[in-house]
Amino acid sequence: MPVIVVANPKGGVGKSTLATHIAGYFASQGHPVLLGDADRQQSARLWLGLRPPEARAIGTWDMGADVMARPPRGSTHVVIDTPAGLAGWRLSDVLKLADRIVVPLQPSVFDIFATREFLDQLTAHRASAQTPVGLVGMRVDPRTRSAEQLQHFVDELGMPVLGHLRATQNYLHLAAHGLTLFDVAPGRVARDLEQWQSICQWLDAA
């Protein structure tokens, strides 16, 4: 059972967008998938409540605020959305569960510095487990100077960049209905699905 953890201690970087879409991708492939929400804001759980009954099923994993137990049986894939400020024992417990870690990153100097500190912590925590980590650039416009700064930053890390996702209203409109790119006609979101191809390939290797 691969467990995909979406983590970054910086708030507002797109963790819930990534987590719900990863769960939506697994569901589109016919996998029984659970979406666990370790964030007190419960954004992923709210999204699940909006999901229409005719959409592919995604199960809810009620995660305790103080104990990170193993996922329940009955599903083959698990995605965990984590809170801002993830650190200490909660970070350690999440990493014990993770088979792969996805780190969303926005192209701003504040996000870059906050994420660099987190990645250093991540490297220290995973020294023995060597859990694969992949970065995803969120709301990236390749024409901007901030995108250049982001590229310079990731070039120094030695971690794979799985892809870059553009800023588009598609994510907002779909989230408002509990849906993902993988739940609608591909022709409506072809450009965005293309950006997800390399991310999906990495996830399938879990």
C-alpha positions as CSV (number, residue, x, y, z in Angstrom):
1,M,0.0,0.0,0.0
2,P,1.9,3.1,-1.1
3,V,1.4,6.1,1.2
4,I,2.0,9.5,-0.5
5,V,2.6,12.3,2.0
6,V,2.1,15.9,0.7
7,A,4.1,18.2,3.0
8,N,5.5,21.7,3.4
9,P,5.4,23.7,6.6
10,K,4.6,26.9,4.7
11,G,0.9,27.6,4.5
12,G,-0.9,28.4,1.3
13,V,1.5,26.6,-1.0
14,G,-1.1,24.3,-2.5
15,K,-0.8,21.1,-0.4
16,S,-4.5,20.4,-0.4
17,T,-4.7,21.0,-4.2
18,L,-1.9,18.5,-4.7
19,A,-3.3,15.9,-2.2
20,T,-6.8,15.9,-3.6
21,H,-5.5,15.7,-7.2
22,I,-3.2,12.8,-6.4
23,A,-6.1,11.0,-4.7
24,G,-8.2,11.8,-7.8
25,Y,-5.5,10.4,-10.1
26,F,-5.3,7.1,-8.2
27,A,-9.1,6.8,-8.2
28,S,-9.1,7.4,-12.0
29,Q,-6.8,4.4,-12.3
30,G,-9.3,2.2,-10.5
31,H,-7.4,2.1,-7.2
32,P,-9.3,2.0,-3.9
33,V,-7.8,5.2,-2.4
34,L,-8.0,6.9,1.0
35,L,-7.5,10.6,1.6
36,G,-6.2,11.4,5.1
37,D,-6.3,14.9,6.4
38,A,-3.8,15.7,9.2
39,D,-4.5,19.4,8.8
40,R,-6.6,21.0,11.5
41,Q,-8.3,23.2,8.8
42,Q,-9.6,19.9,7.3
43,S,-9.5,21.3,3.7
44,A,-9.2,17.9,2.2
45,R,-12.1,16.5,4.3
46,L,-14.2,19.5,3.2
47,W,-13.4,18.8,-0.4
48,L,-14.5,15.2,0.0
49,G,-17.8,16.4,1.4
50,L,-18.4,18.3,-1.9
51,R,-17.5,15.3,-4.1
52,P,-20.6,14.2,-6.1
53,P,-21.8,10.6,-5.7
54,E,-21.3,9.8,-9.3
55,A,-17.6,10.6,-9.2
56,R,-15.0,7.9,-8.6
57,A,-15.0,7.0,-4.9
58,I,-12.3,8.3,-2.6
59,G,-12.5,7.2,1.0
60,T,-12.0,9.3,4.1
61,W,-9.3,8.4,6.7
62,D,-10.1,10.1,10.0
63,M,-6.6,10.8,11.3
64,G,-6.2,11.7,15.0
65,A,-4.7,15.0,16.0
66,D,-2.2,13.4,18.4
67,V,-1.5,9.9,17.0
68,M,-0.4,8.9,13.5
69,A,-1.6,5.3,13.2
70,R,-1.2,3.1,10.2
71,P,-3.9,3.6,7.6
72,P,-6.9,1.3,7.8
73,R,-7.2,-1.7,5.6
74,G,-9.4,-1.9,2.5
75,S,-7.5,0.5,0.2
76,T,-4.5,0.0,-2.0
77,H,-3.3,3.7,-2.1
78,V,-3.3,6.4,0.6
79,V,-2.7,10.2,0.3
80,I,-2.0,12.3,3.4
81,D,-2.6,16.1,3.4
82,T,-0.5,17.6,6.1
83,P,-0.7,20.9,8.1
84,A,1.3,24.1,7.9
85,G,4.0,24.2,10.6
86,L,4.6,20.4,10.4
87,A,7.6,19.7,12.7
88,G,8.9,17.7,15.6
89,W,7.2,14.4,16.6
90,R,4.3,15.0,14.1
91,L,6.8,15.3,11.2
92,S,8.6,12.1,12.5
93,D,5.4,10.2,12.7
94,V,4.3,11.3,9.2
95,L,7.6,10.3,7.7
96,K,7.4,6.8,9.3
97,L,4.2,6.3,7.3
98,A,5.4,7.8,4.0
99,D,6.5,5.7,1.0
100,R,6.9,8.9,-1.1
101,I,6.9,12.6,-0.1
102,V,5.6,15.3,-2.4
103,V,6.7,18.9,-1.6
104,P,4.7,21.7,-3.2
105,L,6.8,24.9,-3.8
106,Q,5.7,28.3,-5.0
107,P,8.1,30.7,-6.8
108,S,8.5,33.4,-4.2
109,V,11.5,34.2,-2.1
110,F,9.5,33.6,1.1
111,D,8.4,30.1,0.1
112,I,11.8,29.2,-1.2
113,F,13.5,30.1,2.1
114,A,10.8,28.3,4.2
115,T,11.0,25.2,2.0
116,R,14.8,25.1,2.1
117,E,14.7,24.8,5.9
118,F,12.0,22.1,5.7
119,L,14.0,20.1,3.1
120,D,17.0,20.3,5.4
121,Q,14.9,18.9,8.2
122,L,13.5,16.3,5.9
123,T,17.0,15.1,4.8
124,A,18.0,14.7,8.5
125,H,14.8,12.8,9.4
126,R,15.0,10.5,6.4
127,A,18.7,9.7,6.7
128,S,18.0,6.0,7.4
129,A,14.8,5.5,5.5
130,Q,15.7,7.3,2.3
131,T,12.1,7.9,1.4
132,P,11.9,9.4,-2.1
133,V,11.1,13.1,-2.2
134,G,9.8,15.0,-5.2
135,L,9.2,18.7,-5.7
136,V,6.3,20.3,-7.6
137,G,6.3,23.9,-8.6
138,M,2.9,25.5,-7.9
139,R,1.4,28.4,-9.8
140,V,4.5,28.8,-11.9
141,D,4.7,31.2,-14.8
142,P,8.0,30.3,-16.6
143,R,8.2,33.9,-18.1
144,T,8.7,35.5,-14.7
145,R,11.9,36.3,-12.7
146,S,10.5,34.4,-9.7
147,A,10.3,31.3,-11.9
148,E,14.0,31.8,-12.6
149,Q,14.7,32.1,-8.9
150,L,12.8,28.9,-8.3
151,Q,14.7,27.0,-11.0
152,H,18.0,28.3,-9.5
153,F,16.9,27.0,-6.1
154,V,15.9,23.5,-7.2
155,D,19.1,23.1,-9.3
156,E,21.0,23.3,-6.0
157,L,18.9,20.7,-4.2
158,G,19.7,17.4,-5.9
159,M,16.0,16.4,-5.6
160,P,13.8,15.7,-8.6
161,V,11.4,18.3,-9.8
162,L,8.3,16.3,-10.8
163,G,6.7,19.1,-12.7
164,H,5.4,22.7,-12.7
165,L,1.7,23.5,-12.5
166,R,0.4,26.7,-13.9
167,A,-1.9,29.2,-12.1
168,T,-5.3,28.5,-13.6
169,Q,-8.9,28.9,-12.4
170,N,-9.5,25.2,-13.4
171,Y,-8.2,24.1,-10.0
172,L,-10.5,26.5,-8.1
173,H,-13.6,25.7,-10.1
174,L,-13.1,22.0,-9.8
175,A,-12.3,22.1,-6.1
176,A,-15.6,23.9,-5.5
177,H,-17.4,20.8,-6.7
178,G,-15.2,18.2,-5.1
179,L,-13.6,17.3,-8.4
180,T,-10.1,17.0,-10.0
181,L,-8.7,17.3,-13.5
182,F,-9.0,13.5,-13.7
183,D,-12.8,13.6,-13.2
184,V,-13.7,15.7,-16.2
185,A,-13.5,15.3,-20.0
186,P,-9.8,15.5,-20.9
187,G,-10.4,18.0,-23.6
188,R,-11.5,20.6,-21.1
189,V,-8.2,20.5,-19.2
190,A,-5.7,19.1,-21.7
191,R,-3.0,21.6,-21.0
192,D,-3.2,20.9,-17.3
193,L,-3.2,17.2,-17.7
194,E,-0.1,17.4,-19.8
195,Q,1.7,19.1,-16.8
196,W,0.6,16.2,-14.6
197,Q,2.1,13.5,-16.8
198,S,5.6,13.4,-15.2
199,I,4.1,13.7,-11.7
200,C,1.8,10.7,-12.4
201,Q,4.7,8.6,-13.7
202,W,6.6,9.3,-10.5
203,L,3.6,8.3,-8.4
204,D,3.1,5.1,-10.4
205,A,6.6,4.0,-9.5
206,A,5.7,4.0,-5.8
